[in-house]
Amino acid sequence: MNNSNILRGLQLIAGGALLIVANLSHAQYAWIDAKGMKQFSDRPPPPGTPQKNILRGRNMATASDAAPAPAPATATATATATAPAAAAPAAATKVAPPSLAEREAEYRKRKTEQVESEKKAGLEAENAKAKAAACTSARQAKTQIDTGAPIREANAERSWLDDKQRAERKAAAEKSIGEFCG
């Protein structure tokens, strides 16, 4: 080995180490502070920061989400009787983010649908290609019949057609043209 290969290897190792260190040092939290400025940090936002102002975090749940806020006290008994009923729909509307297994299942479903659609598109393209080839063949056959030239049979012999055979083959060629070229 010469020195340039060794130096090149050391450069690659040093570059890889720098990339790893740079990846570890990026901000893990982002939020909007009281002044309206975006803050980026590797530490969580201050405890008084509202949940709606937290843009990104390692664990998006905060202490305020863990325990529901107490309902305000009211003077009438009817208001306190309806308060739990009103709180129930609000709690039911909170939807938990999909779990890793659910996201994986959705991903696999999308991939399966994509493969099926690509397969279907491939079959449609093959069918279109076969139809175009059949159309071209039918037009060539009709042209050959119209010219009155001898016809090559399946055994590769040339033969002349009488008027009845020519009319039958012309009708068959026109039918094929209508079917494949239409």
C-alpha positions as CSV (number, residue, x, y, z in Angstrom):
1,M,0.0,0.0,0.0
2,N,1.2,3.5,-0.6
3,N,0.8,6.5,1.6
4,S,-2.0,8.0,-0.5
5,N,-4.3,5.0,0.1
6,I,-3.6,5.2,3.9
7,L,-4.2,8.9,3.9
8,R,-7.5,8.5,2.0
9,G,-8.7,5.8,4.5
10,L,-7.9,8.1,7.4
11,Q,-9.8,11.0,5.7
12,L,-12.8,8.7,5.3
13,I,-12.7,7.6,8.9
14,A,-12.4,11.2,10.2
15,G,-15.3,12.4,7.9
16,G,-17.5,9.5,9.2
17,A,-16.7,10.4,12.8
18,L,-17.6,14.1,12.1
19,L,-20.9,13.1,10.6
20,I,-21.8,11.0,13.6
21,V,-20.9,13.8,16.1
22,A,-22.8,16.3,14.0
23,N,-25.9,14.1,14.0
24,L,-25.8,13.7,17.8
25,S,-25.5,17.5,18.4
26,H,-28.7,18.6,16.6
27,A,-31.5,20.2,18.5
28,Q,-34.1,17.7,19.7
29,Y,-36.7,20.2,20.9
30,A,-38.3,23.3,19.3
31,W,-40.9,25.6,20.7
32,I,-42.1,29.2,20.5
33,D,-41.3,31.2,23.6
34,A,-43.4,33.9,25.3
35,K,-41.9,36.6,23.0
36,G,-42.9,34.7,19.9
37,M,-39.4,33.6,18.9
38,K,-38.6,30.0,17.9
39,Q,-36.2,28.3,20.3
40,F,-34.1,25.2,19.5
41,S,-32.4,23.2,22.2
42,D,-31.3,19.7,23.3
43,R,-33.2,20.3,26.6
44,P,-37.0,20.3,27.0
45,P,-38.9,23.7,27.0
46,P,-39.6,25.4,30.3
47,P,-42.4,23.9,32.3
48,G,-44.7,27.0,31.7
49,T,-44.7,26.6,27.9
50,P,-48.2,25.7,26.5
51,Q,-48.5,22.5,24.6
52,K,-49.6,24.3,21.4
53,N,-46.3,26.2,21.3
54,I,-44.1,23.1,21.4
55,L,-43.2,22.3,17.8
56,R,-41.0,19.3,18.3
57,G,-39.8,17.3,21.2
58,R,-38.5,13.9,22.1
59,N,-41.7,13.0,24.0
60,M,-44.5,15.3,22.9
61,A,-46.6,14.5,26.1
62,T,-46.1,16.9,28.9
63,A,-47.1,16.9,32.6
64,S,-50.2,19.0,31.7
65,D,-51.4,16.2,29.4
66,A,-51.0,13.5,32.0
67,A,-53.6,14.8,34.4
68,P,-56.8,16.4,33.1
69,A,-57.5,19.9,34.4
70,P,-60.2,20.1,37.1
71,A,-63.6,21.4,36.0
72,P,-64.5,24.8,37.3
73,A,-66.8,24.9,40.3
74,T,-70.4,26.0,39.5
75,A,-73.2,27.2,41.8
76,T,-76.0,25.1,40.4
77,A,-76.5,21.4,40.7
78,T,-77.6,21.1,37.1
79,A,-74.4,22.6,35.8
80,T,-72.3,20.1,37.8
81,A,-74.5,17.3,36.6
82,T,-73.9,18.2,32.9
83,A,-70.2,18.9,33.4
84,P,-69.1,15.2,33.4
85,A,-71.3,14.6,30.3
86,A,-69.7,17.5,28.5
87,A,-66.2,16.4,29.5
88,A,-66.7,12.8,28.2
89,P,-67.1,13.8,24.5
90,A,-64.0,16.1,24.8
91,A,-62.0,13.2,26.1
92,A,-63.3,10.8,23.5
93,T,-62.3,13.2,20.7
94,K,-58.6,13.0,21.7
95,V,-57.1,10.4,19.4
96,A,-53.9,8.8,20.3
97,P,-51.2,8.9,17.5
98,P,-50.9,5.6,15.7
99,S,-48.5,3.0,17.2
100,L,-45.5,1.7,15.4
101,A,-47.3,-1.5,14.5
102,E,-50.3,0.5,13.0
103,R,-47.9,2.7,11.0
104,E,-46.1,-0.4,9.8
105,A,-49.4,-2.1,8.8
106,E,-50.4,1.1,6.9
107,Y,-47.0,1.2,5.1
108,R,-47.3,-2.4,4.1
109,K,-50.8,-1.8,2.8
110,R,-49.6,1.2,0.7
111,K,-46.7,-0.9,-0.7
112,T,-49.0,-3.8,-1.6
113,E,-51.4,-1.4,-3.3
114,Q,-48.5,0.3,-5.1
115,V,-47.2,-3.1,-6.3
116,E,-50.7,-4.1,-7.5
117,S,-51.2,-0.9,-9.4
118,E,-47.8,-1.2,-11.1
119,K,-48.6,-4.8,-12.0
120,K,-52.0,-3.7,-13.4
121,A,-50.3,-0.9,-15.4
122,G,-47.8,-3.4,-16.8
123,L,-50.5,-5.8,-17.9
124,E,-52.5,-2.9,-19.5
125,A,-49.3,-1.8,-21.3
126,E,-48.7,-5.4,-22.6
127,N,-52.3,-5.7,-23.7
128,A,-52.1,-2.3,-25.5
129,K,-48.8,-3.5,-27.2
130,A,-50.4,-6.8,-28.3
131,K,-53.5,-5.0,-29.6
132,A,-51.3,-2.6,-31.6
133,A,-49.4,-5.5,-33.1
134,A,-52.6,-7.3,-34.0
135,C,-53.9,-4.1,-35.6
136,T,-50.8,-3.7,-37.7
137,S,-50.9,-7.4,-38.7
138,A,-54.6,-7.1,-39.7
139,R,-54.0,-3.9,-41.8
140,Q,-51.1,-5.6,-43.5
141,A,-53.2,-8.6,-44.3
142,K,-56.0,-6.4,-45.8
143,T,-53.5,-4.5,-47.8
144,Q,-52.0,-7.7,-49.2
145,I,-55.5,-9.0,-50.1
146,D,-56.4,-5.7,-51.8
147,T,-53.3,-5.7,-54.0
148,G,-54.2,-9.1,-55.4
149,A,-50.7,-10.5,-54.8
150,P,-50.2,-14.2,-53.9
151,I,-50.8,-15.0,-50.2
152,R,-48.4,-17.0,-48.1
153,E,-50.1,-19.8,-46.3
154,A,-49.1,-21.3,-42.9
155,N,-46.9,-23.8,-44.6
156,A,-45.0,-20.9,-46.3
157,E,-46.2,-21.6,-49.8
158,R,-47.5,-18.8,-51.9
159,S,-50.9,-19.4,-53.5
160,W,-53.5,-17.5,-55.4
161,L,-56.9,-16.9,-54.0
162,D,-60.2,-17.1,-55.9
163,D,-62.8,-14.3,-55.5
164,K,-64.7,-16.2,-52.8
165,Q,-61.6,-16.8,-50.7
166,R,-60.4,-13.3,-51.2
167,A,-63.8,-11.9,-50.0
168,E,-63.8,-14.1,-46.9
169,R,-60.3,-13.1,-45.9
170,K,-61.0,-9.5,-46.6
171,A,-64.1,-9.6,-44.4
172,A,-62.0,-11.3,-41.6
173,A,-59.3,-8.7,-41.9
174,E,-61.8,-5.9,-41.7
175,K,-63.4,-7.5,-38.7
176,S,-59.9,-7.7,-37.0
177,I,-59.2,-4.1,-37.9
178,G,-62.5,-3.0,-36.3
179,E,-61.7,-5.1,-33.2
180,F,-58.1,-4.2,-32.7
181,C,-57.7,-0.8,-34.3
182,G,-60.9,0.8,-32.9
